Amino acid sequence: MSGTVLITGGTGLIGGRLTELLQQKNYTVKYLSRNPKKVKDIEAYAWDVNAQTIDEACLEGTDYIINLAGAGIADERWDKERKKILLESRTRSTALLKDLLRDNDHKVKAVISASAIGYYGYDSGGVLKKEDSRFGDDFLATVTKAWEAEADLIADLGIKVSKIRVGLVLTPKGGALEKLMIPAKFGLNAPLGSGDQYMSWIHIDDLCHQFIYAMENQLTGPYNGVAPNPVTNKEFTKTTSSVLHKPAFLPPVPAFMLKLILGEMASMLLGGSRVSSEKIEKEGFQFQYPHLRSALEDLIG
């Protein structure tokens, strides 16, 4: 297939790899960027989420939009101002796209919007969460629910919209995995808190292919962007140490220590969700890395 894809958040970890995979499939890729002049090798158009301005020319020739915009959840400690940024960087960017599509002629066939498994809450225990499961009542669940509500308003315009609830993305460089690997490489890997909390992870290539699959098949509604086999934090720790050929015999990192260092953000690490990938698999999507060991061996082995 071919066509033109407009990406928001294209210069991030997911956006960069997604761009590569789309170009391999002969798609033309364009970005919306706060600083389009700094974007190299990709046609970029200016937008300013805070000012709610956007270059309408970005719609010319655009067949699909993939919306990845949003401030990094784990980049800074969550104070009141940071929480506002985390929420509004997602809701206002999606609202700006909605206004753009409502007020201009275009031929956009589908919008694929990122979401997050934070929709289900910090800690859902061992209960398997599916797309029709109830949303949580904590901060990230509130953010994600509001984010998806803005995407649903795009669907109200008659455009097909799918929402990919992204789990823990494993990448070869950067992101959560790189941070988790620092102690592991020195043989200092240890479970966090009880270690019984589930980690619903996904290899970055599988996630990007899922975005493309949803786009090409014009899927609608929410889909969980996670691998078929979530693991507990203890299992994750053991497997990463094994792939690195390092010991993993340290006692768990106490919950109070994580809360002291990270504040409310520690809830993401101490809690967890066991999330199902069944819905996207029933649509015909096949995972290249369904098991944690094969994913880690590809990324860091």
N, C-alpha and C positions, 0 to 999 in steps of 0.2 A: 504494500500500500504506500501511498504518498499523500502529501498535503502540507499545509503550513500550520505549525503549532506555536501559539504564543504562551510563554511561560512567565509567571511571576515567581520571584525567589529563585531564579535560574542560576545565580552564581553560588548558591549554597552547595552542600555536599550532595544532596539528593538531586538538585537541579543540574549540577554539572554532569553527573553520571547519566541522568535521564537524557540530557542533550546528546551525549555520545551515542546512546542506544537508538535514539530517534534518527540521528544522522546516518547511522549504519543501515537504517531501514528506508533511507532516501527521503525523509521528511525535511522540510525547511523549518528551522527553528528561529524564533524571534523572542526577545525579552522585553519585559517592562522593568525599568530600573530607575532608582533615584538618581544615578549618575551614569547615564547612557554613554557619555564620552569615555568613560573608564572601561567599558566592556569591549573586549577584544574578540575579533573573529565572528561575532554574532550581531546581527542587526538589532539594535536596542532603541526603545522609545521611552520617553520620560513620563514618570508619574510621581505624585507626591501625596501619599496617603493622608498625612496630617492636614494638608491644604485642600484635599479632595479634588486634585487636578490630574488630568491624564491627557496624553497626546492621542486624540481620536484616530490618527492615521494608523495606529497599531492594528486596527481592525481590518485594514485593507488586505484582502487576500487570505485572511485568517480562517481556517477551518475548525480549529479546536483551541480551547484554552485550558491550560493546566495551572491551577492556582496553588502555589506552595508558600505564599508570603506569610510571614509571621516571625516575631522576635524569638530568639532562642530560649527555650524553657529553662535550660540549665546553665545559661551563660552568667547569670548574676543572682545574688541572694534576693529573695522575694520580700521587698518592702512594699509599702502602699503604692508608691509611684511605679515600681517595676510591675506589679500586678496589673495596673492600669495599662501599661505598655503591652504586656502579654495579651491582654484581652483585645484592646483596640487595634493592635497591629494586624489582628486576624479579622475581626468583625468589620472594621472600616475599610480594609483593603478589599474584602469580598463585596461589601456594599458599593464600593467605587466601581468594581467590575459590573455589578448589576445595573448601576446607573448608566454606564457606558453602553451596555447592550440594549437597554431600554430606549435610550435617546438617539440611537444611530442605526442606520441601515447596515446590515452585515449578513454573512453567510455562515456564521458559527453553528456547527452541528451539535457540539456537545462541550460541556464544561466539566472537568475533573477537578474536584477540590479536595485538598488535603484536609484531614481531620486527625483525630488521635484516639487511641484506646483509653485515654484519660476520661473519655465519655462515661466509662463504667465505674469511675471512682478510683481512689488511691488503692484500696484493698478490698477485693471481692472474694478473698480466700481461694478455695479450690473449686468454686462453682464455675462451670464453663459458661462464658459469656458469648452470646450470639448477637447479631445485629438488632434483633427485636427485644433484647434485654433492656431493663430499665436503666436510665442514666443515674449516675451517682449524685451526691449532694455536697461534694467538696469543691475547692477552688478550681481545679483543672476540669472537673466535670461541668462546672458552670461555664467556664470559658469555651469548652468544646461544644456544649449545647447551643450557646449563642452563635458560635462560628458556623455550625451546621444550619442554624435557622436563617442566616444570611444567604447561604448557598441555596436553600430551599426557595428563597425569593427569586433567584435566577430561574429556577425550574418553573415558577409561576409565569414567567415570560414565554413559556412554550419551548424552552431549550432543555435538552436532555442533560441532567446533572447527576453525577455519581460522586459519592463522598468516601474517600479511602481513610479509614481509621488506622493510622500508622502506629505500629508498636515500636519496640526497641530496635533501631536500625543498626545493623552491624556493617561497618565499612572498613576498608583496608587502612585508611588514614583519617584521622580526626574523629569527631563524634564520641559517643559513649564508650565504644570498644577501646579506643586508644587510651582513654583515661583508666579504664578497668585493667588494661594490660600493664600499666606502669608498675604496680606492686607485684603482679604475677611474674613479670620478667626477672624480678629479684628474689623470687621464691617466697614472697610475702603475701600471697593470695589468701584471702579469708572470706567466709560468708559474712553478710551484713545482717545485723540483728539476729533473728531466729534462723534465717537462711531458708525458711519454709515457704517464703513468698514466691509466687510464680513470676517468671519473666517471659513475656510473650514477645519474642524476638523475630527478626526477619533479615535475611541477607539483602544488601542494597540492590543487587541485580534483580532479585525476585520482586522487590518492591517496585522498582522502576518498570519492570515488565508488566506488573499488575496495573500500574497507571496506564501504560500503553494498551493493554488488553481491554481495560474499561473504556478507553477512548475509542479504539477501533471497533469495538462491539456496541458502543453507545449504551453501556449499561446505565441503569438509573438506581438511585437510592444508596444506602450505606453498604460498604464492604469492609471487612476487617483486613488490614494490611499486616498480617502476621503469618509466620510459618505454621505448618500443621502440628508441630510438636513443641509446645511451650515446656519450659523446665523450671524447677525451683532454683532459687539463688544458690543453694548448696550444689546442685547439679551443674549449674553454670560455672561455678568456681572450680569444681573438680575437673570439668571438661577442658576449660581454658588452661589450667595448669598441666593437664595431661598432654594437650596439643603442643604446649611450649616445653614439655619435658622438665617441668619444675615441680617441686613439692607443694602440697596444699594441706598442711597439717596444723595451721594456726587456729587458735580459738576465734569465734565470731567477733566482729567489731561490735561493741555494745551500742544499742540503740541510742542511749543518752549522749554518746560521743558524737554520733552523726547529727543528732538534733542540735547539739551545741555548736557544731561547725557550720551546718547548712541551714539551720532554722526550719521553717515549714517545708522547705524543699526536700528535707530528709524523708518526708512522707512518701515520696515517689520511690525511694530506695527500700524503705522498710515495709511498704505495702506492695501489692502486686495484683495482677489480673491474669487469669487463665482464659485466654481468648481463642475462639474457634475460627478456623479458616474454611469451614465447610461450605459456606455460601458461594464464595468465589470459585472453589473447586467444582461445585455443581454447575457453574457456568462454563466449565471446560478449561479453566486455567490450571496449568501444571507447574509445580514448583521445581526449580532446579536444585535447591538446597532445602529439603524438607527436615533434615536433622541437623542439630547444632554442631556435631563433630565435623561433618562434611563442610558446613559453612565456615567454621573456624579454620579448618585445614586449608581451604581456598584463600582465606583472608590473611592468616598469620602463620600458617604451618611451615 
